[in-house]
Amino acid sequence: MELNRVYCNDAEIELQKIEENIIDLIYLYPPFFTNNIQKLVSKDEKKEYFFSDKWKDMNEYLSYIESR
């Protein structure tokens, strides 16, 4: 059994790969319908992380959130 493993990915995709009944906690940091590209730079400024928070409309966004 592996302890303290962190997965950084879309929960809907990642959870399909994990055996049932072995997860104690799932933390979901959802997009917030900002309709922008979200960007973060590491403290040492060597890595850049970003994701799109752009949606066609509110229904597309709500469908995404509901499925998770």
N, CA, C and O atoms as CSV, one atom per row, in Angstrom:
chain,resi,resn,atom,element,x,y,z
A,1,MET,N,N,0.838,-1.187,0.000
A,1,MET,CA,C,0.000,0.000,0.000
A,1,MET,C,C,0.874,1.238,0.000
A,1,MET,O,O,1.802,1.355,0.800
A,2,GLU,N,N,0.582,2.138,-0.878
A,2,GLU,CA,C,1.341,3.380,-0.995
A,2,GLU,C,C,0.640,4.474,-0.203
A,2,GLU,O,O,-0.566,4.670,-0.347
A,3,LEU,N,N,1.384,5.180,0.626
A,3,LEU,CA,C,0.809,6.251,1.437
A,3,LEU,C,C,1.181,7.617,0.882
A,3,LEU,O,O,2.235,7.795,0.272
A,4,ASN,N,N,0.298,8.569,1.108
A,4,ASN,CA,C,0.563,9.975,0.808
A,4,ASN,C,C,0.898,10.239,-0.652
A,4,ASN,O,O,1.781,11.043,-0.951
A,5,ARG,N,N,0.220,9.590,-1.537
A,5,ARG,CA,C,0.420,9.818,-2.968
A,5,ARG,C,C,-0.488,10.955,-3.414
A,5,ARG,O,O,-1.666,10.991,-3.056
A,6,VAL,N,N,0.052,11.872,-4.186
A,6,VAL,CA,C,-0.707,12.998,-4.696
A,6,VAL,C,C,-0.788,12.871,-6.219
A,6,VAL,O,O,0.225,12.693,-6.894
A,7,TYR,N,N,-2.000,12.964,-6.740
A,7,TYR,CA,C,-2.224,12.937,-8.176
A,7,TYR,C,C,-2.686,14.322,-8.598
A,7,TYR,O,O,-3.614,14.883,-8.016
A,8,CYS,N,N,-2.050,14.853,-9.586
A,8,CYS,CA,C,-2.443,16.164,-10.107
A,8,CYS,C,C,-2.957,15.964,-11.523
A,8,CYS,O,O,-2.186,15.888,-12.480
A,9,ASN,N,N,-4.265,15.879,-11.634
A,9,ASN,CA,C,-4.873,15.632,-12.929
A,9,ASN,C,C,-6.371,15.856,-12.804
A,9,ASN,O,O,-6.876,16.161,-11.724
A,10,ASP,N,N,-7.059,15.704,-13.891
A,10,ASP,CA,C,-8.508,15.785,-13.887
A,10,ASP,C,C,-9.042,14.595,-13.090
A,10,ASP,O,O,-8.763,13.446,-13.434
A,11,ALA,N,N,-9.796,14.855,-12.048
A,11,ALA,CA,C,-10.291,13.792,-11.159
A,11,ALA,C,C,-11.114,12.764,-11.920
A,11,ALA,O,O,-11.025,11.571,-11.630
A,12,GLU,N,N,-11.903,13.195,-12.873
A,12,GLU,CA,C,-12.749,12.267,-13.625
A,12,GLU,C,C,-11.903,11.249,-14.386
A,12,GLU,O,O,-12.295,10.087,-14.493
A,13,ILE,N,N,-10.777,11.650,-14.903
A,13,ILE,CA,C,-9.873,10.761,-15.631
A,13,ILE,C,C,-9.048,9.915,-14.662
A,13,ILE,O,O,-8.954,8.697,-14.817
A,14,GLU,N,N,-8.461,10.559,-13.678
A,14,GLU,CA,C,-7.542,9.869,-12.760
A,14,GLU,C,C,-8.243,8.813,-11.918
A,14,GLU,O,O,-7.679,7.746,-11.676
A,15,LEU,N,N,-9.451,9.089,-11.473
A,15,LEU,CA,C,-10.156,8.127,-10.617
A,15,LEU,C,C,-10.510,6.838,-11.344
A,15,LEU,O,O,-10.715,5.809,-10.700
A,16,GLN,N,N,-10.586,6.871,-12.661
A,16,GLN,CA,C,-10.852,5.654,-13.434
A,16,GLN,C,C,-9.667,4.691,-13.379
A,16,GLN,O,O,-9.834,3.496,-13.624
A,17,LYS,N,N,-8.474,5.195,-13.060
A,17,LYS,CA,C,-7.258,4.382,-13.023
A,17,LYS,C,C,-6.997,3.779,-11.651
A,17,LYS,O,O,-6.140,2.906,-11.512
A,18,ILE,N,N,-7.727,4.233,-10.633
A,18,ILE,CA,C,-7.434,3.837,-9.249
A,18,ILE,C,C,-8.426,2.784,-8.769
A,18,ILE,O,O,-9.627,2.878,-9.020
A,19,GLU,N,N,-7.908,1.801,-8.088
A,19,GLU,CA,C,-8.743,0.742,-7.520
A,19,GLU,C,C,-9.765,1.328,-6.552
A,19,GLU,O,O,-9.481,2.304,-5.859
A,20,GLU,N,N,-10.943,0.736,-6.506
A,20,GLU,CA,C,-12.003,1.224,-5.627
A,20,GLU,C,C,-11.652,1.008,-4.152
A,20,GLU,O,O,-10.907,0.091,-3.807
A,21,ASN,N,N,-12.196,1.857,-3.300
A,21,ASN,CA,C,-12.104,1.747,-1.837
A,21,ASN,C,C,-10.687,1.856,-1.277
A,21,ASN,O,O,-10.384,1.247,-0.251
A,22,ILE,N,N,-9.824,2.614,-1.929
A,22,ILE,CA,C,-8.484,2.809,-1.374
A,22,ILE,C,C,-8.153,4.284,-1.154
A,22,ILE,O,O,-7.053,4.612,-0.708
A,23,ILE,N,N,-9.089,5.166,-1.460
A,23,ILE,CA,C,-8.857,6.608,-1.349
A,23,ILE,C,C,-9.490,7.145,-0.071
A,23,ILE,O,O,-10.656,6.876,0.216
A,24,ASP,N,N,-8.712,7.906,0.693
A,24,ASP,CA,C,-9.234,8.529,1.910
A,24,ASP,C,C,-9.729,9.952,1.669
A,24,ASP,O,O,-10.643,10.415,2.351
A,25,LEU,N,N,-9.137,10.640,0.715
A,25,LEU,CA,C,-9.481,12.037,0.508
A,25,LEU,C,C,-9.286,12.417,-0.955
A,25,LEU,O,O,-8.290,12.049,-1.579
A,26,ILE,N,N,-10.243,13.152,-1.485
A,26,ILE,CA,C,-10.108,13.750,-2.813
A,26,ILE,C,C,-10.345,15.235,-2.646
A,26,ILE,O,O,-11.381,15.662,-2.136
A,27,TYR,N,N,-9.364,16.021,-3.086
A,27,TYR,CA,C,-9.502,17.471,-3.044
A,27,TYR,C,C,-9.614,17.951,-4.477
A,27,TYR,O,O,-8.732,17.684,-5.293
A,28,LEU,N,N,-10.667,18.642,-4.785
A,28,LEU,CA,C,-10.896,19.147,-6.126
A,28,LEU,C,C,-10.769,20.661,-6.109
A,28,LEU,O,O,-11.487,21.355,-5.390
A,29,TYR,N,N,-9.857,21.147,-6.902
A,29,TYR,CA,C,-9.712,22.586,-7.063
A,29,TYR,C,C,-10.337,22.933,-8.407
A,29,TYR,O,O,-9.681,22.851,-9.445
A,30,PRO,N,N,-11.596,23.315,-8.384
A,30,PRO,CA,C,-12.315,23.481,-9.648
A,30,PRO,C,C,-11.958,24.783,-10.358
A,30,PRO,O,O,-11.453,25.724,-9.747
A,31,PRO,N,N,-12.228,24.814,-11.650
A,31,PRO,CA,C,-12.149,26.100,-12.350
A,31,PRO,C,C,-13.282,26.998,-11.842
A,31,PRO,O,O,-14.259,26.503,-11.279
A,32,PHE,N,N,-13.158,28.290,-12.036
A,32,PHE,CA,C,-14.122,29.221,-11.452
A,32,PHE,C,C,-14.877,30.067,-12.469
A,32,PHE,O,O,-15.420,31.116,-12.122
A,33,PHE,N,N,-14.914,29.618,-13.725
A,33,PHE,CA,C,-15.636,30.324,-14.775
A,33,PHE,C,C,-15.159,31.781,-14.912
A,33,PHE,O,O,-15.965,32.708,-14.983
A,34,THR,N,N,-13.846,31.953,-14.946
A,34,THR,CA,C,-13.284,33.295,-15.122
A,34,THR,C,C,-13.190,33.687,-16.594
A,34,THR,O,O,-13.074,34.866,-16.928
A,35,ASN,N,N,-13.241,32.683,-17.467
A,35,ASN,CA,C,-13.055,32.868,-18.904
A,35,ASN,C,C,-11.705,33.496,-19.240
A,35,ASN,O,O,-11.590,34.323,-20.145
A,36,ASN,N,N,-10.692,33.081,-18.491
A,36,ASN,CA,C,-9.310,33.501,-18.723
A,36,ASN,C,C,-8.391,32.285,-18.704
A,36,ASN,O,O,-8.801,31.187,-18.328
A,37,ILE,N,N,-7.153,32.495,-19.113
A,37,ILE,CA,C,-6.114,31.487,-18.938
A,37,ILE,C,C,-5.488,31.754,-17.567
A,37,ILE,O,O,-5.000,32.854,-17.308
A,38,GLN,N,N,-5.505,30.754,-16.700
A,38,GLN,CA,C,-4.924,30.895,-15.363
A,38,GLN,C,C,-3.457,30.468,-15.419
A,38,GLN,O,O,-3.126,29.453,-16.032
A,39,LYS,N,N,-2.588,31.235,-14.786
A,39,LYS,CA,C,-1.150,30.994,-14.879
A,39,LYS,C,C,-0.507,31.136,-13.496
A,39,LYS,O,O,-0.871,32.012,-12.711
A,40,LEU,N,N,0.446,30.261,-13.220
A,40,LEU,CA,C,1.201,30.307,-11.975
A,40,LEU,C,C,2.659,29.995,-12.285
A,40,LEU,O,O,2.948,29.090,-13.069
A,41,VAL,N,N,3.568,30.730,-11.683
A,41,VAL,CA,C,5.000,30.502,-11.863
A,41,VAL,C,C,5.562,30.019,-10.537
A,41,VAL,O,O,5.213,30.550,-9.483
A,42,SER,N,N,6.436,29.012,-10.584
A,42,SER,CA,C,7.043,28.481,-9.359
A,42,SER,C,C,7.891,29.537,-8.663
A,42,SER,O,O,8.273,30.536,-9.271
A,43,LYS,N,N,8.180,29.312,-7.391
A,43,LYS,CA,C,8.957,30.292,-6.617
A,43,LYS,C,C,10.309,30.574,-7.255
A,43,LYS,O,O,10.776,31.713,-7.254
A,44,ASP,N,N,10.939,29.535,-7.801
A,44,ASP,CA,C,12.246,29.746,-8.434
A,44,ASP,C,C,12.109,30.221,-9.890
A,44,ASP,O,O,13.103,30.404,-10.593
A,45,GLU,N,N,10.876,30.412,-10.316
A,45,GLU,CA,C,10.539,30.912,-11.650
A,45,GLU,C,C,11.046,30.020,-12.779
A,45,GLU,O,O,11.219,30.481,-13.907
A,46,LYS,N,N,11.284,28.739,-12.475
A,46,LYS,CA,C,11.751,27.812,-13.499
A,46,LYS,C,C,10.613,27.035,-14.150
A,46,LYS,O,O,10.758,26.516,-15.256
A,47,LYS,N,N,9.482,26.959,-13.459
A,47,LYS,CA,C,8.343,26.233,-14.002
A,47,LYS,C,C,7.135,27.151,-14.100
A,47,LYS,O,O,6.910,28.027,-13.264
A,48,GLU,N,N,6.380,26.916,-15.140
A,48,GLU,CA,C,5.178,27.698,-15.349
A,48,GLU,C,C,4.010,26.721,-15.499
A,48,GLU,O,O,4.094,25.751,-16.253
A,49,TYR,N,N,2.940,26.985,-14.786
A,49,TYR,CA,C,1.761,26.139,-14.828
A,49,TYR,C,C,0.597,26.985,-15.322
A,49,TYR,O,O,0.459,28.150,-14.949
A,50,PHE,N,N,-0.233,26.391,-16.161
A,50,PHE,CA,C,-1.385,27.146,-16.625
A,50,PHE,C,C,-2.501,26.194,-17.030
A,50,PHE,O,O,-2.263,25.033,-17.361
A,51,PHE,N,N,-3.701,26.703,-16.996
A,51,PHE,CA,C,-4.847,25.967,-17.509
A,51,PHE,C,C,-5.870,26.962,-18.029
A,51,PHE,O,O,-5.946,28.108,-17.588
A,52,SER,N,N,-6.644,26.483,-18.973
A,52,SER,CA,C,-7.688,27.316,-19.544
A,52,SER,C,C,-8.940,27.240,-18.686
A,52,SER,O,O,-9.408,26.153,-18.349
A,53,ASP,N,N,-9.463,28.370,-18.345
A,53,ASP,CA,C,-10.722,28.463,-17.610
A,53,ASP,C,C,-11.751,29.155,-18.505
A,53,ASP,O,O,-12.574,29.945,-18.043
A,54,LYS,N,N,-11.679,28.833,-19.803
A,54,LYS,CA,C,-12.598,29.421,-20.778
A,54,LYS,C,C,-13.665,28.394,-21.130
A,54,LYS,O,O,-13.375,27.213,-21.319
A,55,TRP,N,N,-14.898,28.864,-21.213
A,55,TRP,CA,C,-16.049,27.998,-21.471
A,55,TRP,C,C,-16.933,28.620,-22.528
A,55,TRP,O,O,-16.983,29.842,-22.671
A,56,LYS,N,N,-17.643,27.763,-23.281
A,56,LYS,CA,C,-18.587,28.279,-24.295
A,56,LYS,C,C,-19.705,29.058,-23.628
A,56,LYS,O,O,-20.085,30.140,-24.075
A,57,ASP,N,N,-20.226,28.482,-22.541
A,57,ASP,CA,C,-21.328,29.115,-21.824
A,57,ASP,C,C,-21.453,28.493,-20.435
A,57,ASP,O,O,-20.715,27.569,-20.093
A,58,MET,N,N,-22.374,28.996,-19.653
A,58,MET,CA,C,-22.555,28.513,-18.286
A,58,MET,C,C,-22.972,27.041,-18.261
A,58,MET,O,O,-22.576,26.308,-17.354
A,59,ASN,N,N,-23.756,26.601,-19.233
A,59,ASN,CA,C,-24.193,25.199,-19.261
A,59,ASN,C,C,-23.022,24.238,-19.444
A,59,ASN,O,O,-22.988,23.181,-18.814
A,60,GLU,N,N,-22.068,24.591,-20.295
A,60,GLU,CA,C,-20.876,23.752,-20.471
A,60,GLU,C,C,-20.092,23.667,-19.158
A,60,GLU,O,O,-19.673,22.585,-18.746
A,61,TYR,N,N,-19.902,24.798,-18.520
A,61,TYR,CA,C,-19.184,24.844,-17.243
A,61,TYR,C,C,-19.896,24.001,-16.179
A,61,TYR,O,O,-19.259,23.197,-15.498
A,62,LEU,N,N,-21.200,24.181,-16.034
A,62,LEU,CA,C,-21.951,23.442,-15.015
A,62,LEU,C,C,-21.944,21.938,-15.284
A,62,LEU,O,O,-21.900,21.143,-14.345
A,63,SER,N,N,-21.985,21.551,-16.528
A,63,SER,CA,C,-21.913,20.140,-16.891
A,63,SER,C,C,-20.564,19.553,-16.464
A,63,SER,O,O,-20.507,18.445,-15.931
A,64,TYR,N,N,-19.489,20.292,-16.696
A,64,TYR,CA,C,-18.145,19.874,-16.288
A,64,TYR,C,C,-18.087,19.687,-14.766
A,64,TYR,O,O,-17.611,18.660,-14.282
A,65,ILE,N,N,-18.567,20.669,-14.028
A,65,ILE,CA,C,-18.534,20.615,-12.571
A,65,ILE,C,C,-19.414,19.475,-12.043
A,65,ILE,O,O,-19.006,18.742,-11.142
A,66,GLU,N,N,-20.591,19.330,-12.591
A,66,GLU,CA,C,-21.524,18.305,-12.123
A,66,GLU,C,C,-20.960,16.895,-12.290
A,66,GLU,O,O,-21.158,16.042,-11.425
A,67,SER,N,N,-20.268,16.648,-13.386
A,67,SER,CA,C,-19.739,15.306,-13.630
A,67,SER,C,C,-18.606,14.947,-12.661
A,67,SER,O,O,-18.274,13.774,-12.492
A,68,ARG,N,N,-18.028,15.948,-12.040
A,68,ARG,CA,C,-16.956,15.678,-11.100
A,68,ARG,C,C,-17.491,15.653,-9.681
A,68,ARG,O,O,-16.730,15.438,-8.738
